[in-house]
Amino acid sequence: MELNYSSVSQLIQEAIKNKVTISSLVLNQQAQQMELSQQKLYKKMLNNYQVMKSCITPGCAKDLRSTSGLTGGDAWKMKRSVEKKENLTGSLIGGALYRALAVSELNASMGRIVAAPTAGSCGILPAAVLTMEEEKHLSEKQCVMSLFTASAIGMVIANNASLAGARGGCQAECGSASAMAAAAIVELAGGTPEMVGSAVAIALKNILGLVCDPVAGLVEIPCIKRNASGVTGAFTAAELALAGIKSAIPADEVIWSMKKIGDVMPAALKETADGGLAATPTGRKLHTQVFGE
């Protein structure tokens, strides 16, 4: 098996040829490459999943606040709304929203950091998979295996574009995480490898061009709420793909486009806090509130 994570199409073709899921394909290949047994590699990913899961309860604490004081407590508000059945989108999307906020807010408060694939986009993938486990009564093993599929998509994006906001804007962070989450959701829902490819393409297309403009240079505003948006985008992409809706532009070409967009994006919009929301009057005021004049 010669997987080099150069394209999504390669992952799809290899999975179809071997009549396996993308996750099984990746687990087998990575175990060989890392010279580990599949069982040991699975346990490593299981630990990652358990770390993700451990973030939800502390991340939903009512009195949680970030070190800067700018954020915290929103996951608690969203969770309360879901528990009271007051939210508009039900327990699946509502649950994904509060979990994405929980992981992100815990990260901002110097709690357990989950980079999936980055700290700035850390809530999207955990929220997607944990919500699928809860809502669809899936096994822990299914959820852990889906992370191998998500990771494979992340590696393809890293090899062909970037996962860093400083290089490609937030499309490279929340966009990549949303694509990875969409891939995991589709596999968890029993979708085909082709459906995984369409979900990746649709999720990433919807976030193309998103700038990285952290207020005060901190991974809090607008990053945390973008995690909530990113996971809903992942479910939207997965839902469309599972219905048999195909992306007109293949995933690999969407990734290519993301790279080209990132290359021409002004430096002020790539994690420098010199443009976008960071440059607004309120953004500047919050910067002064945290760091002084």
NUDO-920315 format. One record per residue (C-alpha): x, z, y; residue number from 0. Coordinates in Angstrom, 1 decimal. Layout:
! NUDO-920315
<node><east>X</east><up>Z</up><north>Y</north><num>NUM</num></node>
...
! end
This chain:
! NUDO-920315
<node><east>0.0</east><up>0.0</up><north>0.0</north><num>0</num></node>
<node><east>1.6</east><up>-1.1</up><north>3.3</north><num>1</num></node>
<node><east>-0.4</east><up>0.6</up><north>6.0</north><num>2</num></node>
<node><east>1.5</east><up>0.6</up><north>9.3</north><num>3</num></node>
<node><east>-1.5</east><up>1.6</up><north>11.6</north><num>4</num></node>
<node><east>-1.0</east><up>-1.6</up><north>13.7</north><num>5</num></node>
<node><east>-4.7</east><up>-2.5</up><north>13.7</north><num>6</num></node>
<node><east>-8.2</east><up>-1.2</up><north>13.0</north><num>7</num></node>
<node><east>-8.8</east><up>-4.4</up><north>11.1</north><num>8</num></node>
<node><east>-6.0</east><up>-3.6</up><north>8.7</north><num>9</num></node>
<node><east>-7.6</east><up>-0.3</up><north>7.9</north><num>10</num></node>
<node><east>-10.9</east><up>-1.9</up><north>7.3</north><num>11</num></node>
<node><east>-9.6</east><up>-4.7</up><north>5.1</north><num>12</num></node>
<node><east>-7.5</east><up>-2.3</up><north>3.0</north><num>13</num></node>
<node><east>-10.4</east><up>0.1</up><north>2.5</north><num>14</num></node>
<node><east>-12.7</east><up>-2.8</up><north>1.4</north><num>15</num></node>
<node><east>-10.0</east><up>-4.2</up><north>-0.9</north><num>16</num></node>
<node><east>-9.4</east><up>-0.9</up><north>-2.6</north><num>17</num></node>
<node><east>-13.1</east><up>0.0</up><north>-2.6</north><num>18</num></node>
<node><east>-12.5</east><up>3.4</up><north>-0.9</north><num>19</num></node>
<node><east>-13.3</east><up>5.1</up><north>2.3</north><num>20</num></node>
<node><east>-10.8</east><up>4.9</up><north>5.2</north><num>21</num></node>
<node><east>-10.1</east><up>8.6</up><north>4.8</north><num>22</num></node>
<node><east>-9.2</east><up>8.3</up><north>1.2</north><num>23</num></node>
<node><east>-6.9</east><up>5.3</up><north>2.0</north><num>24</num></node>
<node><east>-5.2</east><up>7.3</up><north>4.7</north><num>25</num></node>
<node><east>-4.8</east><up>10.5</up><north>2.7</north><num>26</num></node>
<node><east>-3.1</east><up>8.6</up><north>-0.1</north><num>27</num></node>
<node><east>-0.8</east><up>6.6</up><north>2.2</north><num>28</num></node>
<node><east>0.2</east><up>9.6</up><north>4.3</north><num>29</num></node>
<node><east>0.9</east><up>11.8</up><north>1.3</north><num>30</num></node>
<node><east>3.3</east><up>9.1</up><north>0.0</north><num>31</num></node>
<node><east>4.9</east><up>8.6</up><north>3.4</north><num>32</num></node>
<node><east>5.4</east><up>12.3</up><north>4.0</north><num>33</num></node>
<node><east>6.4</east><up>13.0</up><north>0.4</north><num>34</num></node>
<node><east>3.7</east><up>15.6</up><north>-0.1</north><num>35</num></node>
<node><east>1.0</east><up>15.9</up><north>-2.7</north><num>36</num></node>
<node><east>-2.5</east><up>14.9</up><north>-1.5</north><num>37</num></node>
<node><east>-3.6</east><up>18.5</up><north>-2.1</north><num>38</num></node>
<node><east>-0.9</east><up>19.9</up><north>0.3</north><num>39</num></node>
<node><east>-1.7</east><up>17.3</up><north>3.0</north><num>40</num></node>
<node><east>-5.4</east><up>18.0</up><north>2.7</north><num>41</num></node>
<node><east>-4.7</east><up>21.7</up><north>3.2</north><num>42</num></node>
<node><east>-2.8</east><up>20.9</up><north>6.4</north><num>43</num></node>
<node><east>-5.8</east><up>19.0</up><north>7.7</north><num>44</num></node>
<node><east>-8.1</east><up>21.8</up><north>6.5</north><num>45</num></node>
<node><east>-6.1</east><up>24.2</up><north>8.7</north><num>46</num></node>
<node><east>-6.6</east><up>21.9</up><north>11.6</north><num>47</num></node>
<node><east>-10.4</east><up>21.9</up><north>11.0</north><num>48</num></node>
<node><east>-10.5</east><up>25.7</up><north>10.7</north><num>49</num></node>
<node><east>-8.7</east><up>26.0</up><north>14.0</north><num>50</num></node>
<node><east>-11.3</east><up>23.7</up><north>15.6</north><num>51</num></node>
<node><east>-14.1</east><up>25.8</up><north>14.1</north><num>52</num></node>
<node><east>-12.5</east><up>29.0</up><north>15.3</north><num>53</num></node>
<node><east>-12.8</east><up>27.9</up><north>18.9</north><num>54</num></node>
<node><east>-16.6</east><up>27.7</up><north>19.1</north><num>55</num></node>
<node><east>-17.6</east><up>31.4</up><north>19.2</north><num>56</num></node>
<node><east>-15.0</east><up>32.6</up><north>21.7</north><num>57</num></node>
<node><east>-15.5</east><up>29.4</up><north>23.7</north><num>58</num></node>
<node><east>-19.2</east><up>30.2</up><north>24.1</north><num>59</num></node>
<node><east>-18.6</east><up>33.7</up><north>25.5</north><num>60</num></node>
<node><east>-20.7</east><up>34.3</up><north>28.6</north><num>61</num></node>
<node><east>-17.9</east><up>35.8</up><north>30.6</north><num>62</num></node>
<node><east>-15.2</east><up>33.3</up><north>29.6</north><num>63</num></node>
<node><east>-13.2</east><up>32.0</up><north>32.6</north><num>64</num></node>
<node><east>-10.2</east><up>29.8</up><north>33.0</north><num>65</num></node>
<node><east>-6.9</east><up>31.2</up><north>34.4</north><num>66</num></node>
<node><east>-7.6</east><up>29.3</up><north>37.7</north><num>67</num></node>
<node><east>-11.1</east><up>30.7</up><north>37.9</north><num>68</num></node>
<node><east>-12.5</east><up>27.2</up><north>38.4</north><num>69</num></node>
<node><east>-14.3</east><up>26.8</up><north>35.0</north><num>70</num></node>
<node><east>-15.9</east><up>28.8</up><north>32.2</north><num>71</num></node>
<node><east>-19.3</east><up>29.9</up><north>31.0</north><num>72</num></node>
<node><east>-20.9</east><up>26.5</up><north>30.8</north><num>73</num></node>
<node><east>-20.7</east><up>26.3</up><north>27.0</north><num>74</num></node>
<node><east>-22.7</east><up>29.6</up><north>26.9</north><num>75</num></node>
<node><east>-25.4</east><up>28.1</up><north>29.2</north><num>76</num></node>
<node><east>-25.7</east><up>25.0</up><north>27.0</north><num>77</num></node>
<node><east>-25.8</east><up>26.9</up><north>23.8</north><num>78</num></node>
<node><east>-28.5</east><up>29.2</up><north>25.2</north><num>79</num></node>
<node><east>-30.5</east><up>26.2</up><north>26.2</north><num>80</num></node>
<node><east>-30.3</east><up>24.7</up><north>22.7</north><num>81</num></node>
<node><east>-31.1</east><up>28.0</up><north>21.0</north><num>82</num></node>
<node><east>-34.2</east><up>28.4</up><north>23.2</north><num>83</num></node>
<node><east>-35.1</east><up>24.8</up><north>22.4</north><num>84</num></node>
<node><east>-35.2</east><up>24.0</up><north>26.2</north><num>85</num></node>
<node><east>-32.8</east><up>21.1</up><north>26.1</north><num>86</num></node>
<node><east>-34.0</east><up>17.5</up><north>26.1</north><num>87</num></node>
<node><east>-31.9</east><up>16.1</up><north>23.3</north><num>88</num></node>
<node><east>-32.5</east><up>18.4</up><north>20.4</north><num>89</num></node>
<node><east>-30.0</east><up>20.4</up><north>18.3</north><num>90</num></node>
<node><east>-27.8</east><up>17.5</up><north>17.3</north><num>91</num></node>
<node><east>-26.8</east><up>16.3</up><north>20.8</north><num>92</num></node>
<node><east>-27.3</east><up>19.7</up><north>22.4</north><num>93</num></node>
<node><east>-25.1</east><up>21.2</up><north>19.7</north><num>94</num></node>
<node><east>-22.4</east><up>18.6</up><north>20.2</north><num>95</num></node>
<node><east>-22.5</east><up>19.3</up><north>24.0</north><num>96</num></node>
<node><east>-22.0</east><up>23.0</up><north>23.8</north><num>97</num></node>
<node><east>-19.3</east><up>22.7</up><north>21.1</north><num>98</num></node>
<node><east>-17.4</east><up>20.2</up><north>23.2</north><num>99</num></node>
<node><east>-17.6</east><up>22.5</up><north>26.2</north><num>100</num></node>
<node><east>-16.6</east><up>25.5</up><north>24.1</north><num>101</num></node>
<node><east>-13.4</east><up>24.0</up><north>22.8</north><num>102</num></node>
<node><east>-12.5</east><up>22.6</up><north>26.3</north><num>103</num></node>
<node><east>-13.3</east><up>25.8</up><north>28.1</north><num>104</num></node>
<node><east>-11.3</east><up>27.9</up><north>25.6</north><num>105</num></node>
<node><east>-8.4</east><up>25.6</up><north>26.1</north><num>106</num></node>
<node><east>-8.6</east><up>26.0</up><north>29.9</north><num>107</num></node>
<node><east>-8.7</east><up>29.8</up><north>29.5</north><num>108</num></node>
<node><east>-5.4</east><up>29.6</up><north>27.6</north><num>109</num></node>
<node><east>-7.1</east><up>30.2</up><north>24.3</north><num>110</num></node>
<node><east>-6.5</east><up>28.3</up><north>21.1</north><num>111</num></node>
<node><east>-5.5</east><up>24.7</up><north>22.1</north><num>112</num></node>
<node><east>-6.7</east><up>21.9</up><north>19.9</north><num>113</num></node>
<node><east>-5.1</east><up>18.5</up><north>20.8</north><num>114</num></node>
<node><east>-7.4</east><up>15.9</up><north>19.3</north><num>115</num></node>
<node><east>-5.7</east><up>13.8</up><north>20.3</north><num>116</num></node>
<node><east>-4.8</east><up>15.6</up><north>23.6</north><num>117</num></node>
<node><east>-5.6</east><up>18.9</up><north>25.2</north><num>118</num></node>
<node><east>-7.6</east><up>17.1</up><north>27.9</north><num>119</num></node>
<node><east>-9.9</east><up>15.5</up><north>25.3</north><num>120</num></node>
<node><east>-9.7</east><up>18.4</up><north>22.8</north><num>121</num></node>
<node><east>-13.5</east><up>19.1</up><north>22.6</north><num>122</num></node>
<node><east>-14.8</east><up>15.7</up><north>21.5</north><num>123</num></node>
<node><east>-13.7</east><up>15.3</up><north>17.9</north><num>124</num></node>
<node><east>-14.2</east><up>18.9</up><north>16.9</north><num>125</num></node>
<node><east>-17.7</east><up>18.9</up><north>18.5</north><num>126</num></node>
<node><east>-18.6</east><up>15.7</up><north>16.6</north><num>127</num></node>
<node><east>-17.5</east><up>16.8</up><north>13.2</north><num>128</num></node>
<node><east>-18.7</east><up>20.4</up><north>13.5</north><num>129</num></node>
<node><east>-22.1</east><up>19.3</up><north>14.6</north><num>130</num></node>
<node><east>-22.4</east><up>16.8</up><north>11.8</north><num>131</num></node>
<node><east>-21.5</east><up>19.6</up><north>9.3</north><num>132</num></node>
<node><east>-24.2</east><up>21.9</up><north>10.8</north><num>133</num></node>
<node><east>-27.0</east><up>19.3</up><north>11.3</north><num>134</num></node>
<node><east>-26.5</east><up>17.2</up><north>8.2</north><num>135</num></node>
<node><east>-25.6</east><up>20.1</up><north>5.9</north><num>136</num></node>
<node><east>-22.3</east><up>18.4</up><north>4.9</north><num>137</num></node>
<node><east>-19.5</east><up>20.0</up><north>2.9</north><num>138</num></node>
<node><east>-16.3</east><up>21.2</up><north>4.5</north><num>139</num></node>
<node><east>-14.4</east><up>18.8</up><north>2.4</north><num>140</num></node>
<node><east>-16.4</east><up>15.8</up><north>3.8</north><num>141</num></node>
<node><east>-15.7</east><up>17.0</up><north>7.3</north><num>142</num></node>
<node><east>-12.0</east><up>17.5</up><north>6.7</north><num>143</num></node>
<node><east>-11.7</east><up>14.1</up><north>5.1</north><num>144</num></node>
<node><east>-13.4</east><up>12.5</up><north>8.1</north><num>145</num></node>
<node><east>-10.5</east><up>13.8</up><north>10.2</north><num>146</num></node>
<node><east>-8.1</east><up>11.5</up><north>8.3</north><num>147</num></node>
<node><east>-10.3</east><up>8.5</up><north>9.4</north><num>148</num></node>
<node><east>-10.3</east><up>9.8</up><north>13.0</north><num>149</num></node>
<node><east>-6.5</east><up>10.3</up><north>12.9</north><num>150</num></node>
<node><east>-5.9</east><up>6.8</up><north>11.6</north><num>151</num></node>
<node><east>-7.9</east><up>5.4</up><north>14.6</north><num>152</num></node>
<node><east>-5.8</east><up>7.6</up><north>16.9</north><num>153</num></node>
<node><east>-2.6</east><up>6.3</up><north>15.4</north><num>154</num></node>
<node><east>-3.7</east><up>2.7</up><north>15.9</north><num>155</num></node>
<node><east>-4.5</east><up>3.4</up><north>19.5</north><num>156</num></node>
<node><east>-1.2</east><up>5.2</up><north>20.1</north><num>157</num></node>
<node><east>0.7</east><up>2.3</up><north>18.5</north><num>158</num></node>
<node><east>-1.0</east><up>-0.3</up><north>20.6</north><num>159</num></node>
<node><east>-1.9</east><up>1.4</up><north>23.9</north><num>160</num></node>
<node><east>-1.6</east><up>5.1</up><north>24.8</north><num>161</num></node>
<node><east>-3.2</east><up>8.5</up><north>24.3</north><num>162</num></node>
<node><east>-1.8</east><up>9.9</up><north>27.6</north><num>163</num></node>
<node><east>-3.8</east><up>10.0</up><north>30.9</north><num>164</num></node>
<node><east>-0.5</east><up>9.7</up><north>32.7</north><num>165</num></node>
<node><east>0.0</east><up>6.3</up><north>31.2</north><num>166</num></node>
<node><east>-3.5</east><up>4.9</up><north>30.7</north><num>167</num></node>
<node><east>-6.0</east><up>7.1</up><north>32.7</north><num>168</num></node>
<node><east>-8.7</east><up>9.2</up><north>31.0</north><num>169</num></node>
<node><east>-9.8</east><up>6.1</up><north>29.0</north><num>170</num></node>
<node><east>-6.7</east><up>6.8</up><north>27.0</north><num>171</num></node>
<node><east>-7.6</east><up>10.5</up><north>26.4</north><num>172</num></node>
<node><east>-11.4</east><up>10.9</up><north>26.4</north><num>173</num></node>
<node><east>-11.8</east><up>7.3</up><north>25.5</north><num>174</num></node>
<node><east>-9.5</east><up>7.5</up><north>22.5</north><num>175</num></node>
<node><east>-11.1</east><up>10.8</up><north>21.4</north><num>176</num></node>
<node><east>-14.6</east><up>9.3</up><north>21.6</north><num>177</num></node>
<node><east>-13.5</east><up>6.4</up><north>19.5</north><num>178</num></node>
<node><east>-11.9</east><up>8.7</up><north>16.9</north><num>179</num></node>
<node><east>-15.1</east><up>10.9</up><north>16.9</north><num>180</num></node>
<node><east>-17.3</east><up>7.8</up><north>16.4</north><num>181</num></node>
<node><east>-15.3</east><up>6.8</up><north>13.4</north><num>182</num></node>
<node><east>-15.6</east><up>10.2</up><north>11.9</north><num>183</num></node>
<node><east>-19.3</east><up>10.4</up><north>12.5</north><num>184</num></node>
<node><east>-19.9</east><up>7.0</up><north>10.8</north><num>185</num></node>
<node><east>-18.0</east><up>7.9</up><north>7.7</north><num>186</num></node>
<node><east>-19.8</east><up>11.3</up><north>7.5</north><num>187</num></node>
<node><east>-23.1</east><up>9.4</up><north>7.7</north><num>188</num></node>
<node><east>-22.1</east><up>7.2</up><north>4.8</north><num>189</num></node>
<node><east>-21.3</east><up>4.1</up><north>6.9</north><num>190</num></node>
<node><east>-19.1</east><up>1.3</up><north>5.8</north><num>191</num></node>
<node><east>-15.5</east><up>0.6</up><north>7.0</north><num>192</num></node>
<node><east>-16.9</east><up>-2.3</up><north>9.0</north><num>193</num></node>
<node><east>-19.3</east><up>0.1</up><north>10.7</north><num>194</num></node>
<node><east>-16.4</east><up>2.4</up><north>11.5</north><num>195</num></node>
<node><east>-14.8</east><up>-0.5</up><north>13.3</north><num>196</num></node>
<node><east>-17.9</east><up>-1.4</up><north>15.3</north><num>197</num></node>
<node><east>-18.3</east><up>2.3</up><north>16.3</north><num>198</num></node>
<node><east>-14.7</east><up>2.5</up><north>17.5</north><num>199</num></node>
<node><east>-15.1</east><up>-0.6</up><north>19.6</north><num>200</num></node>
<node><east>-18.4</east><up>0.4</up><north>21.1</north><num>201</num></node>
<node><east>-17.2</east><up>4.0</up><north>22.0</north><num>202</num></node>
<node><east>-14.1</east><up>2.7</up><north>23.6</north><num>203</num></node>
<node><east>-15.8</east><up>-0.1</up><north>25.5</north><num>204</num></node>
<node><east>-18.1</east><up>2.4</up><north>27.1</north><num>205</num></node>
<node><east>-15.1</east><up>4.3</up><north>28.6</north><num>206</num></node>
<node><east>-12.8</east><up>1.5</up><north>29.6</north><num>207</num></node>
<node><east>-11.4</east><up>2.0</up><north>33.1</north><num>208</num></node>
<node><east>-12.0</east><up>5.7</up><north>33.2</north><num>209</num></node>
<node><east>-9.5</east><up>7.3</up><north>35.6</north><num>210</num></node>
<node><east>-7.6</east><up>10.5</up><north>35.2</north><num>211</num></node>
<node><east>-8.1</east><up>12.5</up><north>38.4</north><num>212</num></node>
<node><east>-7.8</east><up>16.2</up><north>37.6</north><num>213</num></node>
<node><east>-8.7</east><up>18.4</up><north>40.5</north><num>214</num></node>
<node><east>-5.8</east><up>20.6</up><north>41.5</north><num>215</num></node>
<node><east>-3.8</east><up>18.9</up><north>38.7</north><num>216</num></node>
<node><east>-5.5</east><up>21.1</up><north>36.1</north><num>217</num></node>
<node><east>-7.2</east><up>20.0</up><north>32.9</north><num>218</num></node>
<node><east>-10.5</east><up>21.4</up><north>33.9</north><num>219</num></node>
<node><east>-12.4</east><up>19.4</up><north>36.6</north><num>220</num></node>
<node><east>-13.8</east><up>16.9</up><north>35.6</north><num>221</num></node>
<node><east>-12.1</east><up>16.9</up><north>32.2</north><num>222</num></node>
<node><east>-14.3</east><up>19.5</up><north>30.5</north><num>223</num></node>
<node><east>-17.6</east><up>17.8</up><north>31.3</north><num>224</num></node>
<node><east>-16.0</east><up>14.5</up><north>30.3</north><num>225</num></node>
<node><east>-15.6</east><up>16.0</up><north>26.9</north><num>226</num></node>
<node><east>-19.3</east><up>16.6</up><north>26.7</north><num>227</num></node>
<node><east>-19.9</east><up>13.0</up><north>27.8</north><num>228</num></node>
<node><east>-17.3</east><up>11.7</up><north>25.3</north><num>229</num></node>
<node><east>-19.0</east><up>13.3</up><north>22.3</north><num>230</num></node>
<node><east>-22.4</east><up>11.9</up><north>23.3</north><num>231</num></node>
<node><east>-20.8</east><up>8.5</up><north>23.7</north><num>232</num></node>
<node><east>-19.4</east><up>8.9</up><north>20.2</north><num>233</num></node>
<node><east>-22.8</east><up>9.6</up><north>18.7</north><num>234</num></node>
<node><east>-24.3</east><up>6.7</up><north>20.6</north><num>235</num></node>
<node><east>-21.7</east><up>4.3</up><north>19.3</north><num>236</num></node>
<node><east>-22.1</east><up>5.7</up><north>15.7</north><num>237</num></node>
<node><east>-25.8</east><up>5.4</up><north>15.9</north><num>238</num></node>
<node><east>-25.7</east><up>1.8</up><north>17.0</north><num>239</num></node>
<node><east>-23.1</east><up>0.9</up><north>14.3</north><num>240</num></node>
<node><east>-25.0</east><up>2.6</up><north>11.5</north><num>241</num></node>
<node><east>-28.1</east><up>0.6</up><north>12.5</north><num>242</num></node>
<node><east>-26.1</east><up>-2.6</up><north>11.8</north><num>243</num></node>
<node><east>-25.3</east><up>-3.4</up><north>15.4</north><num>244</num></node>
<node><east>-21.9</east><up>-5.0</up><north>15.7</north><num>245</num></node>
<node><east>-19.5</east><up>-5.0</up><north>18.6</north><num>246</num></node>
<node><east>-19.1</east><up>-8.5</up><north>20.0</north><num>247</num></node>
<node><east>-15.5</east><up>-7.6</up><north>20.8</north><num>248</num></node>
<node><east>-13.4</east><up>-6.3</up><north>17.8</north><num>249</num></node>
<node><east>-12.0</east><up>-2.9</up><north>18.1</north><num>250</num></node>
<node><east>-8.4</east><up>-4.2</up><north>18.2</north><num>251</num></node>
<node><east>-9.2</east><up>-6.3</up><north>21.2</north><num>252</num></node>
<node><east>-10.9</east><up>-3.4</up><north>22.9</north><num>253</num></node>
<node><east>-7.7</east><up>-1.4</up><north>22.4</north><num>254</num></node>
<node><east>-5.6</east><up>-4.3</up><north>23.8</north><num>255</num></node>
<node><east>-7.9</east><up>-4.3</up><north>26.8</north><num>256</num></node>
<node><east>-7.5</east><up>-0.6</up><north>27.3</north><num>257</num></node>
<node><east>-3.7</east><up>-1.1</up><north>27.4</north><num>258</num></node>
<node><east>-3.9</east><up>-3.9</up><north>29.9</north><num>259</num></node>
<node><east>-6.3</east><up>-1.9</up><north>32.1</north><num>260</num></node>
<node><east>-4.0</east><up>1.2</up><north>32.0</north><num>261</num></node>
<node><east>-1.0</east><up>-1.0</up><north>32.9</north><num>262</num></node>
<node><east>-2.6</east><up>-2.1</up><north>36.2</north><num>263</num></node>
<node><east>-4.3</east><up>1.2</up><north>37.1</north><num>264</num></node>
<node><east>-2.9</east><up>2.7</up><north>40.3</north><num>265</num></node>
<node><east>-0.6</east><up>5.7</up><north>39.8</north><num>266</num></node>
<node><east>-2.9</east><up>7.8</up><north>41.9</north><num>267</num></node>
<node><east>-5.5</east><up>7.5</up><north>39.2</north><num>268</num></node>
<node><east>-3.2</east><up>8.5</up><north>36.3</north><num>269</num></node>
<node><east>-3.0</east><up>12.3</up><north>36.2</north><num>270</num></node>
<node><east>-1.2</east><up>12.7</up><north>39.5</north><num>271</num></node>
<node><east>-4.2</east><up>14.4</up><north>41.2</north><num>272</num></node>
<node><east>-3.6</east><up>12.1</up><north>44.2</north><num>273</num></node>
<node><east>-6.8</east><up>10.0</up><north>43.8</north><num>274</num></node>
<node><east>-10.4</east><up>10.0</up><north>42.6</north><num>275</num></node>
<node><east>-12.2</east><up>13.3</up><north>42.5</north><num>276</num></node>
<node><east>-9.0</east><up>15.2</up><north>43.1</north><num>277</num></node>
<node><east>-8.8</east><up>13.6</up><north>46.5</north><num>278</num></node>
<node><east>-12.3</east><up>14.4</up><north>47.7</north><num>279</num></node>
<node><east>-12.8</east><up>17.1</up><north>50.3</north><num>280</num></node>
<node><east>-14.1</east><up>19.5</up><north>47.7</north><num>281</num></node>
<node><east>-11.3</east><up>18.6</up><north>45.3</north><num>282</num></node>
<node><east>-8.8</east><up>19.4</up><north>48.0</north><num>283</num></node>
<node><east>-10.6</east><up>22.7</up><north>48.9</north><num>284</num></node>
<node><east>-10.5</east><up>23.7</up><north>45.2</north><num>285</num></node>
<node><east>-6.8</east><up>22.9</up><north>45.1</north><num>286</num></node>
<node><east>-6.2</east><up>25.2</up><north>48.1</north><num>287</num></node>
<node><east>-8.3</east><up>27.9</up><north>46.5</north><num>288</num></node>
<node><east>-6.1</east><up>27.9</up><north>43.4</north><num>289</num></node>
<node><east>-2.7</east><up>27.3</up><north>44.9</north><num>290</num></node>
<node><east>-3.0</east><up>28.2</up><north>48.6</north><num>291</num></node>
<node><east>-2.1</east><up>26.0</up><north>51.5</north><num>292</num></node>
! end
